[in-house]
């Protein structure tokens, strides 16, 4: 149970700041460590050439688990405004993700009978990647996106976008204008909200009496089972099981009535929520079955969270052992992708240009910049064909099939792919 002891930094230094941390949902004092990933920069804060000779802020990547509601969470070290006002992540650069949300659009229209008289809102709508498909079907939409640079891209493709952070204030304003939604979508946003109660309360205000909310987020069960520690970073404040999600929505007068298990982002949940007094949507069998699986796996028992930290340390050891051997053999190793999760992995493991010569990314916003913390340069994907490396290290491993297909030409010179999670795998 060592990994569940009180934060040693607080015990040994006499600093009380850590021990005074409280759960962002239930307010309980946070006393138990889930994992300590050391110090890390903000994972989407890519550096320009001019910034390489400047100081770079690092923050603790220290994760707690609440022994009351079982929410796994980081403290809020920086404000959402600091992280998301200008953001480097554009959803539209992942082809398989676009296919995923296009299928979602068709599914929602068919299941809930959405049409030209409906209204769909997406919170954290990014560059319009999802709502564009509702627009194509003549379903009225509104995106809510705080990042100015990303929201601009959505407007350019015809997706009306409100540029602000979502919460009670935003929802109340929209509801007063008669803009309550039949469907509210939120993909990979719940984890990025420091004030969970304000956000979920806002969802309730914005939802029509018989409307539906769908929220997608990485499933904590899969994160733990498959050692996906690199999905932990400062931009993600919380990590959810179904059981904890039900507690959070119930705390705001809503009921989760259905759930889907998805392959996206290494294994995600799509929860379906309604107002608690909306009896038209009964609880599904798959919701009841998943809740039972989580109970059997011990997600309401603190002892079940105890082993994760040691799994993470062993993954680091195995990855460094592989890279050390490759370099001693004179092999060339380069990266593919510059995702947030990759920056957690590289900074925690201490992997810099001594192990990874460079990485590449399809996003022009990142090309010519450097990864935060490790200062690894980012190039256009064409660089791989020029260099012909021995190994291509796939940082966004959740898109590994898509990337391996795109980059299959590396086999022409005997190149191999390396996938780091759940543990090091070489794919030839």
C-alpha positions in Angstrom: 0.0 0.0 0.0 3.0 2.3 -0.2 1.6 4.1 -3.3 -1.4 5.1 -1.3 0.5 6.8 1.5 0.1 10.5 2.2 2.2 12.7 -0.1 5.8 12.4 1.2 6.7 15.8 -0.1 4.2 17.3 2.4 5.4 15.0 5.2 9.1 15.5 4.8 9.2 19.2 4.0 6.7 20.5 6.5 4.8 22.1 3.6 1.1 21.8 4.1 -0.1 22.9 0.6 -0.3 19.3 -0.6 -2.2 17.9 2.4 -4.7 20.8 2.1 -5.8 19.7 -1.4 -9.5 18.9 -1.6 -11.5 16.9 -4.1 -12.8 19.0 -6.9 -16.1 17.2 -6.8 -17.0 16.3 -3.2 -14.6 18.5 -1.3 -13.0 15.7 0.7 -9.4 16.1 1.8 -7.0 14.3 -0.6 -4.6 12.1 1.3 -3.8 9.3 -1.1 -1.3 9.2 -4.0 -2.3 7.5 -7.3 1.0 8.2 -9.1 3.8 10.7 -9.0 5.2 11.5 -12.4 7.7 14.1 -11.2 7.9 17.6 -12.6 6.7 18.4 -16.1 6.0 21.4 -18.3 2.5 22.1 -19.8 2.3 19.4 -22.5 0.9 21.7 -25.2 3.3 24.6 -24.6 5.5 24.0 -27.7 8.6 26.1 -27.9 9.8 28.4 -30.7 13.5 28.7 -31.6 13.6 32.1 -29.7 12.4 30.4 -26.5 15.1 27.7 -26.4 17.5 29.9 -24.3 14.8 30.9 -21.8 13.5 29.5 -18.6 10.6 27.0 -18.9 8.1 26.5 -16.1 7.7 23.0 -14.7 4.9 21.9 -12.4 4.3 18.8 -10.2 2.5 16.0 -12.1 1.2 14.5 -8.9 -2.0 12.6 -9.0 -4.4 11.8 -6.0 -7.3 9.5 -5.6 -10.2 10.6 -3.4 -11.2 8.1 -0.8 -14.8 9.3 -0.7 -15.9 9.6 -4.4 -12.9 7.8 -6.0 -12.2 10.6 -8.4 -8.6 10.5 -9.6 -7.2 14.0 -10.0 -4.4 16.6 -10.2 -4.4 19.9 -8.4 -5.0 22.9 -10.5 -1.5 24.4 -10.9 -2.4 26.7 -13.8 -5.6 28.2 -14.9 -7.6 27.0 -17.9 -7.2 30.5 -19.4 -3.4 30.0 -19.3 -3.7 26.6 -21.1 -6.6 26.9 -23.5 -6.8 30.5 -24.7 -4.5 29.6 -27.5 -4.2 25.8 -28.0 -2.0 23.7 -30.2 -4.4 20.8 -30.6 -6.5 20.7 -33.7 -8.8 17.6 -33.9 -9.2 17.6 -37.7 -5.6 16.3 -38.2 -6.5 12.8 -37.1 -8.3 11.0 -39.9 -9.6 8.1 -37.8 -11.0 10.6 -35.3 -13.0 12.4 -38.0 -14.4 9.0 -39.0 -15.3 8.4 -35.4 -17.3 11.6 -35.0 -18.9 11.3 -38.4 -20.3 7.9 -37.3 -21.4 9.5 -34.0 -23.4 12.2 -35.9 -25.3 9.6 -37.9 -25.9 7.5 -34.8 -27.3 10.5 -32.8 -29.5 11.7 -35.7 -31.0 8.2 -36.1 -31.4 7.4 -32.4 -32.8 10.7 -31.2 -34.6 11.8 -34.4 -32.6 15.0 -34.8 -33.6 17.3 -37.7 -33.8 20.9 -38.9 -35.9 21.8 -35.8 -33.4 20.4 -33.3 -30.5 22.2 -31.7 -27.1 20.6 -31.0 -24.4 22.2 -28.9 -20.8 20.9 -28.5 -18.8 22.2 -25.5 -15.1 22.4 -26.3 -15.9 22.2 -30.0 -12.3 22.7 -31.1 -12.0 23.4 -34.9 -15.5 22.3 -35.8 -14.4 18.7 -36.5 -17.6 17.2 -35.2 -20.3 19.8 -35.7 -19.5 20.1 -39.4 -21.2 16.8 -39.9 -24.4 18.0 -38.3 -24.3 21.1 -40.4 -24.1 18.9 -43.5 -27.3 17.2 -42.3 -29.0 20.7 -41.9 -29.2 20.3 -38.1 -28.7 23.7 -36.3 -25.6 23.8 -34.2 -23.5 25.9 -31.8 -19.9 25.3 -30.8 -18.5 26.6 -27.5 -14.7 26.8 -27.6 -12.4 29.0 -25.5 -9.3 28.8 -27.8 -9.4 31.8 -30.2 -7.1 30.3 -32.7 -9.0 27.0 -32.9 -12.5 28.6 -32.9 -11.5 30.7 -35.9 -10.9 27.5 -37.9 -14.4 26.3 -37.0 -16.0 29.6 -38.2 -14.1 29.3 -41.4 -15.8 26.0 -42.2 -19.3 27.2 -41.3 -19.6 26.1 -37.7 -21.1 28.9 -35.5 -18.8 29.2 -32.5 -19.0 31.0 -29.2 -15.5 31.8 -27.9 -15.7 31.4 -24.1 -15.3 28.9 -21.3 -18.5 26.8 -20.6 -20.1 26.7 -17.2 -23.2 28.0 -15.3 -22.8 31.6 -16.5 -22.5 30.7 -20.2 -25.4 28.1 -19.9 -27.7 30.6 -18.1 -27.1 33.2 -20.8 -27.9 30.8 -23.6 -30.9 29.4 -21.9 -32.3 32.9 -21.4 -31.9 33.4 -25.2 -34.0 30.3 -25.8 -31.0 28.3 -26.9 -31.5 25.1 -24.8 -30.2 22.0 -26.6 -31.7 18.7 -27.7 -28.2 17.2 -27.7 -25.1 18.4 -25.9 -21.9 16.7 -26.9 -18.6 16.9 -25.1 -15.6 14.9 -26.3 -12.5 14.7 -24.2 -13.5 17.9 -22.3 -14.7 16.6 -18.9 -11.1 15.7 -17.9 -10.0 19.3 -18.8 -12.4 21.0 -16.4 -11.0 22.2 -13.1 -14.4 23.3 -11.7 -16.4 20.1 -12.4 -19.4 21.2 -10.4 -19.8 24.5 -12.4 -19.4 22.6 -15.7 -21.9 19.8 -15.0 -24.4 22.3 -13.4 -24.1 24.3 -16.7 -24.9 21.2 -18.7 -28.2 20.7 -16.8 -29.2 24.3 -17.3 -28.5 24.1 -21.1 -30.4 20.8 -21.6 -34.0 20.8 -22.7 -36.4 18.8 -20.4 -36.1 15.6 -22.6 -32.7 16.4 -24.1 -29.6 14.1 -24.0 -26.0 14.8 -23.0 -23.2 12.6 -24.4 -19.7 12.9 -22.9 -16.7 10.9 -24.0 -13.6 10.5 -21.9 -10.7 8.0 -21.4 -11.9 5.2 -19.1 -9.9 5.0 -15.9 -10.3 1.2 -15.9 -8.5 1.0 -19.2 -5.9 3.6 -18.1 -5.0 1.4 -15.2 -5.2 -2.0 -16.9 -3.1 -0.9 -19.9 -0.7 1.3 -18.0 -1.6 4.4 -20.0 0.1 6.8 -17.6 1.1 9.2 -20.5 -2.6 10.3 -20.7 -2.0 12.1 -17.4 -0.9 15.7 -17.9 -1.7 19.1 -16.5 -4.3 19.9 -19.1 -6.3 16.8 -17.8 -7.4 17.6 -14.3 -9.5 14.5 -13.6 -9.8 10.8 -14.6 -13.1 9.0 -14.4 -14.6 5.6 -13.9 -18.3 5.1 -14.7 -19.1 4.8 -10.9 -17.5 8.2 -10.2 -19.2 9.8 -13.2 -22.6 8.6 -12.0 -21.9 10.2 -8.6 -21.0 13.5 -10.3 -24.1 13.7 -12.6 -26.4 12.5 -9.8 -25.0 15.3 -7.7 -26.4 17.8 -10.2 -29.9 16.3 -10.7 -29.0 14.1 -13.8 -28.9 10.4 -14.5 -26.5 8.5 -16.7 -28.8 6.1 -18.5 -26.5 4.4 -21.1 -22.8 3.9 -21.8 -20.7 2.7 -24.7 -17.2 1.4 -24.5 -15.1 2.9 -27.3 -11.7 2.1 -28.7 -10.7 5.8 -29.0 -7.8 7.2 -27.0 -6.8 3.8 -25.8 -10.3 3.0 -24.5 -12.9 5.5 -23.7 -16.5 5.7 -22.4 -19.3 7.6 -24.0 -21.9 8.2 -21.3 -25.5 9.3 -22.0 -27.1 11.5 -19.5 -30.6 13.0 -19.0 -32.5 15.0 -16.4 -33.2 12.8 -13.3 -37.0 13.3 -13.8 -37.0 12.3 -17.5 -38.5 8.8 -17.3 -38.5 8.3 -21.1 -35.0 6.9 -21.1 -34.6 3.8 -18.8 -31.2 2.5 -17.7 -29.6 0.3 -20.3 -28.4 -3.3 -19.7 -24.8 -2.3 -20.8 -24.7 0.5 -18.2 -25.7 -1.9 -15.4 -23.2 -4.5 -16.7 -20.3 -2.1 -16.8 -21.1 -0.7 -13.3 -21.0 -4.3 -12.0 -17.7 -4.9 -13.7 -16.2 -1.8 -12.1 -17.5 -2.9 -8.7 -16.0 -6.4 -9.1 -12.7 -4.8 -10.2 -12.6 -2.8 -6.9 -13.2 0.7 -8.1 -14.8 1.5 -4.7 -11.9 0.1 -2.7 -8.8 2.1 -2.1 -6.6 -1.0 -2.3 -7.4 -1.4 -6.0 -5.5 1.9 -6.8 -2.3 0.8 -5.0 -0.3 -1.0 -7.7 -0.5 1.5 -10.5 2.5 3.6 -9.5 4.9 0.6 -9.5 3.6 -0.4 -13.0 4.5 3.0 -14.3 8.1 2.8 -12.9 8.6 -0.6 -14.5 7.4 0.7 -17.9 10.0 3.5 -17.6 12.7 1.0 -16.9 11.8 -1.2 -19.9 11.6 1.7 -22.3 14.9 3.2 -21.3 16.5 -0.3 -21.5 15.3 -0.6 -25.1 16.5 2.9 -26.1 19.9 2.4 -24.4 20.5 -0.8 -26.2 19.4 0.6 -29.6 21.7 3.6 -29.2 24.6 1.4 -28.2 24.1 -0.6 -31.4 24.3 2.6 -33.4 20.6 2.6 -34.4 18.7 5.8 -35.4 15.5 6.5 -33.4 13.0 9.2 -34.4 9.5 10.0 -33.2 6.2 10.2 -35.0 3.7 12.8 -33.6 3.9 15.5 -31.0 0.9 14.8 -28.8 0.3 15.9 -25.2 0.6 12.3 -24.0 4.0 12.0 -25.7 5.4 14.9 -23.7 4.3 13.3 -20.4 6.1 10.1 -21.5 9.3 11.8 -22.6 9.6 14.1 -19.7 8.9 11.4 -17.1 11.4 9.0 -18.7 14.0 11.7 -19.3 14.1 11.0 -23.0 15.7 13.9 -25.0 17.7 14.1 -28.2 20.2 11.7 -26.7 17.7 9.0 -27.4 15.2 10.6 -29.9 16.8 12.6 -32.7 13.6 14.4 -33.6 9.9 13.9 -34.1 7.5 14.8 -36.9 3.9 15.9 -36.9 1.2 16.6 -39.6 0.0 19.7 -37.8 1.7 22.8 -39.4 1.2 24.7 -36.1 3.8 22.4 -34.4 6.3 22.0 -37.3 9.5 24.1 -36.7 8.9 24.1 -32.9 10.3 22.1 -30.1 8.7 19.7 -27.6 8.2 21.2 -24.1 10.8 20.1 -21.5 12.8 17.8 -23.8 13.4 20.4 -26.5 13.2 17.7 -29.2 12.7 19.4 -32.7 9.5 18.8 -34.6 9.6 18.5 -38.4 7.3 17.7 -41.3 6.6 13.9 -41.8 8.7 14.0 -45.0 11.8 14.1 -42.9 11.5 10.4 -42.1 11.9 9.4 -45.7 15.0 11.7 -46.0 16.7 10.2 -42.9 15.5 6.6 -43.2 15.8 5.8 -39.4 16.0 2.3 -38.0 13.1 2.9 -35.6 10.0 5.2 -35.7 8.8 5.7 -32.1 5.0 6.3 -32.2 4.1 8.8 -29.5 0.3 9.0 -30.2 0.0 5.2 -29.8 -3.8 5.4 -29.8 -3.5 6.1 -33.5 -0.8 3.5 -34.2 -2.8 1.6 -36.8 -3.4 4.7 -38.8 0.2 5.8 -38.5 1.7 2.4 -39.4 -0.5 2.4 -42.5 0.6 6.0 -43.4 4.3 5.3 -42.8 4.4 1.7 -44.2 7.1 2.7 -46.6 9.7 2.6 -43.8 9.8 -1.1 -44.4 11.6 -0.4 -47.7 14.8 0.2 -45.8 14.1 -2.2 -42.9 12.7 0.4 -40.6 10.6 -0.7 -37.6 7.9 0.9 -35.5 8.1 1.2 -31.7 5.0 1.5 -29.5 5.7 2.4 -25.8 2.3 1.6 -24.2 1.3 -0.6 -22.4 4.9 -1.7 -22.7 7.6 -1.5 -25.3 6.6 -3.3 -28.5 8.6 -3.4 -31.8 6.5 -3.8 -34.9 8.3 -4.8 -38.1 
